[in-house]
């Protein structure tokens, strides 16, 4: 097995981009989901209700975040920690963050056609992982709940087989296979002999970095949005509900917590521990 690809999402719920190497920190990949779009009152805004967030590409470099979108010129946002923090809500959990200023707010408000602010988790030690799944010192940035998400090419291939089989049963044309990017993983594993084998993993090593496999990942309506067109469909949730439903949820991918730090590289070997 090997690490097929690595993906970063600097702003939660915006378009991701691929990298060939990434630094693993205690709270996740460096630069991943350190930023969040909120309403004026600090409520989290995501692509579940605001799919135009997927048209925003954010890239970190040289002490700044550059925003690119279809509605305005790119915007460079300088990153300066503030002694005056504001509290926002991430899935009903309060988190203290730095507001990125009025220019970024105006750029995002124009993109979404609703009042919006950009905030930055300048200190990633502020937010703990749910103690039901993590250890007392485990930390997470602004991801839903865990530092990294892993997905397997074997599993997405099996999922696409199920979708095709169901389409044939309904007498429909075969749909285009869903890309694994629909599931917004940080790390993608290839060479797994069995689809969904990752359900049984407890610990893994990617290159020289070790991770705990904390839990499966329950999936939501965001996976039904086709990023290029922003159109919503029924898949993959319809098929996941048929084949991967338990505890009242549907599941795809596994959440990881780093046990060590270091740098991972595309094509690194992956070992089950």
VENDA-V464903 format. One record per residue. N is the residue number from 1. SS is DSSP state (@ for helix, = for strand, . for the rest). PHI is phi in radians with two decimals (* if undefined). BURIAL is I if it has 16 or more other C-alpha atoms within 10 Angstrom, else O. Layout:
BEGIN
n->(N,N)
ss->(SS,SS)
phi->(PHI,PHI)
burial->(BURIAL,BURIAL)
END
This chain:
BEGIN
n->(1,2,3,4,5,6,7,8,9,10,11,12,13,14,15,16,17,18,19,20,21,22,23,24,25,26,27,28,29,30,31,32,33,34,35,36,37,38,39,40,41,42,43,44,45,46,47,48,49,50,51,52,53,54,55,56,57,58,59,60,61,62,63,64,65,66,67,68,69,70,71,72,73,74,75,76,77,78,79,80,81,82,83,84,85,86,87,88,89,90,91,92,93,94,95,96,97,98,99,100,101,102,103,104,105,106,107,108,109,110,111,112,113,114,115,116,117,118,119,120,121,122,123,124,125,126,127,128,129,130,131,132,133,134,135,136,137,138,139,140,141,142,143,144,145,146,147,148,149,150,151,152,153,154,155,156,157,158,159,160,161,162,163,164,165,166,167,168,169,170,171,172,173,174,175,176,177,178,179,180,181,182,183,184,185,186,187,188,189,190,191,192,193,194,195,196,197,198,199,200,201,202,203,204,205,206,207,208,209,210,211,212,213,214,215,216,217,218,219,220,221,222,223,224,225,226,227,228,229,230,231,232,233,234,235,236,237,238,239,240,241,242,243,244,245,246,247,248,249,250,251,252,253,254,255,256,257,258,259,260,261,262,263,264,265,266,267,268,269,270,271,272,273)
ss->(.,=,=,=,=,=,=,=,.,.,=,.,.,.,=,.,=,=,=,.,=,=,=,=,=,.,.,=,=,.,.,.,.,.,=,=,=,=,.,.,.,.,=,=,.,.,.,.,.,.,@,@,@,@,@,.,=,=,=,=,=,.,.,=,=,=,=,=,.,.,.,.,.,.,=,=,=,=,.,.,.,.,.,.,.,=,=,=,=,=,.,.,=,=,=,=,=,=,=,.,.,@,@,@,@,@,@,@,@,@,@,@,.,.,.,.,=,=,=,=,.,.,.,@,@,@,.,=,.,.,.,.,.,.,.,.,.,.,=,.,.,.,.,.,.,.,.,=,=,=,=,=,@,@,@,@,@,@,@,@,@,@,@,@,@,@,@,@,@,.,.,.,.,.,.,.,.,.,.,@,@,@,@,.,.,.,=,=,=,=,.,.,.,.,.,.,@,@,@,@,.,.,=,=,=,=,.,.,=,=,=,=,=,=,=,=,=,=,.,.,@,@,@,@,=,=,.,.,.,.,=,=,.,.,.,.,@,@,@,@,@,@,@,.,=,=,.,.,=,=,=,=,=,=,=,=,=,=,.,.,.,=,=,=,=,.,.,.,=,=,=,=,.)
phi->(*,-2.54,-1.43,-1.34,-2.81,-2.26,-2.37,-2.04,-2.34,-0.96,-1.80,-0.93,1.33,-1.88,-1.10,-1.61,-2.47,-1.58,-2.33,-1.72,-2.44,-2.67,-1.54,-1.61,-1.84,-0.99,-1.83,2.31,-1.27,-0.98,1.53,-1.49,0.91,-1.53,-2.16,-2.57,-1.71,-2.29,-1.35,-1.05,-1.57,1.61,-1.38,-1.09,-1.91,-2.29,-1.23,-1.01,-1.91,-2.24,-1.08,-1.14,-1.02,-1.18,-1.52,-1.70,-1.90,-2.06,-2.32,-1.64,3.05,0.97,1.23,-2.55,-1.99,-1.81,-1.80,-2.20,-2.65,-1.44,-1.86,-2.78,-1.15,-0.98,-2.16,-1.72,-1.94,-1.21,-1.84,-2.28,-0.98,-1.95,-1.23,-1.86,-1.71,-2.14,-1.80,-2.10,-1.98,-2.01,0.89,1.22,-1.77,-1.28,-2.36,-1.51,-2.42,-1.72,-1.35,-1.55,1.81,-1.27,-1.17,-1.13,-1.09,-1.14,-1.08,-1.26,-1.08,-1.17,-1.08,-1.62,1.02,-2.77,-1.02,-2.56,-2.23,-1.89,-2.19,-2.28,-1.48,-1.21,-2.10,-1.28,-1.47,-1.33,-2.00,-1.57,-1.22,-0.86,-1.09,-1.17,-2.11,-2.15,-1.60,-0.98,-1.60,-1.22,-2.25,-2.47,-1.43,-1.85,-1.13,-0.96,-2.76,-2.40,-1.12,-2.42,-2.14,-1.91,-2.37,-2.04,-1.14,-1.10,-1.27,-1.23,-1.11,-1.14,-1.02,-1.17,-1.09,-1.06,-1.07,-1.13,-1.06,-1.16,-1.10,-1.09,-1.06,-1.50,1.30,-1.73,-1.16,-1.17,-1.37,-1.15,-1.03,-1.28,-1.30,-1.14,-1.11,-0.97,-1.69,0.92,-1.34,-1.51,-2.27,-2.03,-1.83,-2.05,1.50,-1.34,-1.25,-2.20,-1.04,1.14,-1.04,-1.08,-0.98,-1.70,-1.27,-1.97,-2.52,-2.42,-2.15,-1.92,1.06,-1.90,-1.84,-1.84,-2.38,-1.56,-1.62,-1.40,-2.99,-1.24,-1.95,-1.30,-1.81,-2.20,-1.12,-1.07,-1.23,-1.56,-1.60,-1.39,-1.04,-1.07,-1.83,1.14,-1.45,-1.74,-2.20,-1.75,-1.74,-1.62,-1.11,-1.08,-1.31,-1.08,-1.13,-1.43,-2.01,-2.34,-1.97,-2.78,0.95,1.30,-2.36,-2.01,-2.29,-2.78,1.61,-2.27,-1.53,-2.04,-2.19,-1.16,-1.71,-2.34,-2.09,2.64,-2.00,-1.85,-2.29,-0.94,1.39,-1.01,-1.21,-2.08,-2.10,-1.48,-1.76)
burial->(O,I,I,I,I,I,I,I,I,I,I,I,I,I,I,I,O,O,O,O,I,I,O,I,I,I,I,I,I,I,I,I,I,I,I,I,I,I,I,O,O,I,I,I,I,I,I,O,O,I,I,I,I,I,I,I,I,I,I,I,O,O,O,O,I,I,I,I,I,O,O,O,O,O,I,I,I,O,I,O,O,O,O,O,I,O,I,I,O,I,O,O,O,O,I,I,I,I,I,I,O,O,O,I,I,I,I,I,I,O,I,I,O,O,I,I,I,I,I,I,I,I,O,I,O,O,I,I,I,O,O,O,O,I,O,O,O,I,I,I,I,I,I,O,I,I,I,I,I,I,I,I,I,I,I,I,I,O,I,I,O,I,I,I,O,O,O,O,O,O,O,O,O,O,O,O,O,I,O,I,I,O,I,I,I,I,I,I,I,I,O,I,O,O,O,I,O,I,O,O,O,O,I,I,I,I,I,O,I,I,I,I,I,I,I,I,I,I,I,O,O,I,I,I,I,I,I,O,O,I,O,O,O,O,I,I,I,O,I,I,O,O,O,I,O,O,O,O,O,I,I,I,I,I,I,I,I,I,I,O,I,I,O,I,I,I,I,I,I,I,O,O,O)
END
